[in-house]
Amino acid sequence: MAIPVQARDEAALQRSIDAVLADHPAPGAGVWLFVYGALAADATVRYEARERAVLDGLRRSFCLADPVNRGTGPAPGLTLGLEPGGTCEGIAFHLAGEDLREGLARVWRQEMRFPCYVPRWAQARFATGTRPVIVFDTDRESPLYRPERDEGESVERIAGSAGPMGTNADYLTMVHDALAASGAGDPYLARLVARLSDLAGTRPPEPRPVDETSRPLKVLVIAGSARRVNGCPGLDSKARALMHRMLARLPPGWQIDHEDIGNEHGRPKIQPCNGCVGSS
């Protein structure tokens, strides 16, 4: 069953940015943006600094349905959000100057187009102390909110989901690997990746969509001629000659087979005719 969601337009996204900046605890000092999911692997912004940071009182969770990127409306995948309790280690980007507004707009278009998150200010721990950061907290009033009940159920759903941006499994491993490489690994993600690997070892691989523009074509060319069967089996028919001419012109990368079903030599009786002369 499809989840009813409506995308926000550009005006709504800009109003949301204005509202967050209006609550800036230290206006004029730039913005620290805390990320804990896909943006940690593929930052879409230009930034002045990048540091590890920790949020206290919040933890990662696959608690949001994804019917757009790594899933579909009838079969949504899962994406990361935040839930109360524990800690969340992630990456903080510092945006300032001319890059500030455009950088936030890029992030808002990626993260806030659909009702998944509520952007708000929070205190994060850095190596040099605490600083205010913008964080995308889970929108628990959203129709996409799905509290995680069991990690095993999450892995099952992630393993079987895919959408326009790729498989849900690739999303999980991408985020896990990016955070681990930055020294911000999460035991929760590591457990899910391990369970995903175990699951993949006990089931046949999921069929992947075929790129119809790149796979080799399989072609079977068939020639048949009634005259060749019943008239002049000792000579090539026009059908056979045309078949070989076509075979010579097909792209070399194609997988090609051919069959001449009129190729019957040594028949016990040959019927004389003027077919060869007439068809010439």
PyMOL commands that set and color helices and strands:
alter all, ss='L'
color gray80, all
select helices_A, chain A and resi 10-22+38-41+98-111+151-159+168-181+187-201+226-230+238-249+275-279
alter helices_A, ss='H'
color red, helices_A
select strands_A, chain A and resi 31-35+49-66+77-95+117-126+129-138+162-163+166-167+218-223+255-260
alter strands_A, ss='S'
color yellow, strands_A
deselect
rebuild
show_as cartoon
